[in-house]
Amino acid sequence: MSLQEFRDVRARTKRANILEAASRLFAERGFRDVSTATLAAEAGVSTATLYRYFEDKEALFGAVVNALVSDVIQAVSCAPYSSEDRLYELSLRYALLLSDPAVVGLIRAVVADNQNSRGFRDRLALHGSEIFADEFDSEITQLLSEQTATEAPDVLQASGELRGALEHFTLLPGLLFHEHLPHDELEATVERTLASWRRRWLEER
């Protein structure tokens, strides 16, 4: 390995360490209550080194949000469906994401810092829609077209109701009470939620 290659690897490692520490601290304490000195110490670097990679705390927070979005996009796009019930697997993935303490913590930090983080809120909402809403809409469109005569506007309502029900027992408890369902309870709750949704949209029509 050449000297330049060594320096490049060390730089990437330091940046990754800073992002990992920032993600954890922002999720635990919020944006305002984490100082750059604390971030640097948690990452094992000096404050000067932190500023070498990120212009300010806002830029670092933006990089954390971007990394989260990129990770979610990659995980969703690359993970194969293992069962025939694609809607169940999609619902479970959505519930698992929204119950992840790191994800909930970052969303809480974005929501709490109303003055400075509007762009971050918009970014999360945009990518969340791109990742999940379109997949839910597509899968539900196929289901409704196969079993009912429901028109396109009802697809959006059906999709919104299912996602809203999933958010109700995953994201809201995490945001409001720092509570997260264990994995086995999460799976069972997704199954019950989806069964109720199917009765309303597939069996009663």
C-alpha positions in Angstrom: 0.0 0.0 0.0 1.4 3.4 -1.0 1.5 6.3 1.4 -1.4 8.0 -0.4 -3.5 4.9 -0.2 -2.8 4.6 3.5 -3.8 8.2 4.0 -7.0 7.7 2.0 -8.0 4.6 4.1 -7.2 6.5 7.3 -9.3 9.5 6.2 -12.3 7.2 5.3 -12.0 5.5 8.6 -12.0 8.7 10.6 -15.0 10.1 8.6 -16.9 6.8 9.2 -16.1 6.9 12.9 -17.4 10.5 13.1 -20.6 9.6 11.3 -21.2 6.6 13.5 -20.6 8.6 16.7 -22.8 11.4 15.5 -25.6 9.1 14.5 -25.6 7.5 18.0 -25.4 10.8 19.9 -28.0 12.7 17.8 -30.4 9.8 18.2 -29.9 9.6 21.9 -29.7 13.4 22.8 -31.1 15.3 19.9 -29.4 17.9 17.8 -29.1 20.9 20.1 -27.8 19.0 23.1 -24.8 17.5 21.4 -21.7 19.8 21.2 -19.0 19.4 18.6 -16.5 18.7 21.4 -18.6 15.8 22.5 -19.0 14.5 19.0 -15.2 14.7 18.5 -14.5 12.9 21.8 -17.0 10.1 21.0 -15.4 9.6 17.6 -11.9 9.5 19.0 -10.7 12.6 17.1 -9.9 16.2 17.8 -12.3 19.0 17.2 -10.0 20.3 14.5 -10.1 16.9 12.7 -13.9 16.9 12.9 -14.0 20.3 11.3 -11.7 19.1 8.6 -14.4 16.7 7.4 -17.5 18.6 8.2 -17.9 22.4 8.0 -20.2 22.6 11.1 -22.6 20.6 13.2 -25.4 21.2 10.7 -23.3 19.7 7.9 -22.5 16.7 10.0 -26.2 16.2 10.9 -27.0 16.4 7.2 -24.4 13.8 6.4 -25.9 11.5 9.1 -29.4 11.9 7.5 -28.0 11.2 4.0 -26.2 8.1 5.3 -29.4 6.8 6.9 -31.4 7.4 3.7 -28.7 5.7 1.6 -28.6 2.7 3.9 -32.4 2.3 3.9 -32.6 2.6 0.1 -29.9 -0.1 -0.3 -31.4 -2.4 2.2 -34.9 -2.2 0.7 -33.8 -2.4 -2.9 -31.4 -5.4 -2.3 -33.3 -7.5 0.1 -35.2 -10.4 -1.7 -38.7 -11.3 -0.8 -38.6 -14.7 0.9 -42.4 -15.5 0.9 -45.3 -15.3 -1.5 -46.9 -12.6 0.6 -45.1 -9.5 -0.6 -47.4 -7.1 1.2 -46.7 -8.8 4.6 -42.9 -8.6 4.0 -43.1 -5.0 2.9 -45.2 -4.2 6.0 -42.8 -6.0 8.2 -39.8 -4.1 6.7 -41.6 -0.8 7.2 -42.4 -1.6 10.8 -38.9 -2.8 11.6 -37.5 0.5 10.1 -39.8 2.7 12.1 -39.2 0.8 15.3 -35.4 1.0 15.0 -34.2 3.2 17.9 -31.5 4.9 15.7 -34.1 5.9 13.1 -36.6 7.0 15.6 -34.0 9.0 17.4 -32.9 10.8 14.3 -36.5 11.6 13.4 -37.1 12.9 16.9 -34.0 15.1 16.5 -35.3 16.5 13.2 -38.8 17.1 14.5 -37.5 18.8 17.7 -35.2 21.2 16.0 -38.0 22.9 14.1 -36.0 26.1 13.3 -33.0 24.6 11.7 -34.0 21.2 10.3 -36.8 21.9 7.9 -34.6 20.8 5.0 -33.8 17.6 6.8 -37.5 16.9 7.6 -38.3 17.4 3.9 -35.5 15.1 2.9 -36.6 12.3 5.2 -40.2 12.7 4.0 -39.3 12.7 0.4 -37.1 9.6 0.5 -39.5 7.8 2.8 -42.2 8.3 0.2 -39.8 7.2 -2.6 -38.8 4.1 -0.7 -42.0 2.8 0.8 -45.1 4.6 -0.4 -44.5 3.7 -4.1 -43.9 0.1 -3.2 -47.1 -0.1 -1.1 -49.1 1.6 -3.8 -47.8 -0.8 -6.4 -48.5 -3.9 -4.4 -52.0 -2.8 -3.3 -52.9 -1.7 -6.8 -52.3 -5.3 -8.0 -54.2 -6.8 -5.1 -57.2 -4.6 -5.5 -57.3 -5.0 -9.3 -57.3 -8.8 -8.9 -60.0 -9.0 -6.2 -62.1 -5.9 -6.4 -63.4 -3.2 -8.8 -61.8 -0.5 -6.7 -60.6 2.5 -8.7 -57.2 4.2 -8.5 -58.2 6.9 -5.9 -59.0 4.1 -3.4 -55.6 2.6 -3.8 -54.0 5.7 -2.3 -56.5 5.6 0.6 -55.9 1.9 1.1 -52.1 2.4 1.0 -52.3 5.4 3.4 -54.5 3.5 5.9 -52.1 0.5 6.0 -49.0 2.7 6.4 -50.7 4.8 9.0 -51.7 1.8 11.0 -48.1 0.5 10.9 -46.8 3.9 12.0 -49.3 4.0 14.9 -47.7 1.1 16.8 -44.1 1.6 15.7 -43.1 5.2 15.1 -45.5 7.0 17.6 -44.5 4.9 20.7 -40.9 5.4 19.8 -41.2 9.2 19.3 -43.5 9.8 22.3 -42.4 7.3 24.9 -39.1 5.8 23.7 -40.9 2.4 23.6 -40.1 -0.3 21.0 -41.9 -3.6 20.5 -39.7 -6.8 20.7 -39.2 -8.4 17.3 -41.6 -11.3 17.9 -44.3 -9.0 19.1 -43.7 -6.7 16.2 -44.2 -9.6 13.7 -47.5 -10.6 15.4 -48.7 -7.0 15.4 -47.9 -6.6 11.8 -49.9 -9.8 11.0 -52.9 -8.6 13.0 -52.8 -5.2 11.4 -52.5 -6.6 7.9 -55.4 -9.1 8.6 -57.6 -6.2 9.7 -56.6 -4.2 6.6 -57.4 -7.2 4.3 -60.8 -7.6 5.9 -61.6 -4.0 5.2 -60.2 -3.7 1.7 -60.4 -7.2 0.2 -63.1 -9.2 1.9 -65.8 -6.6 2.5 -65.8 -5.3 -1.0 
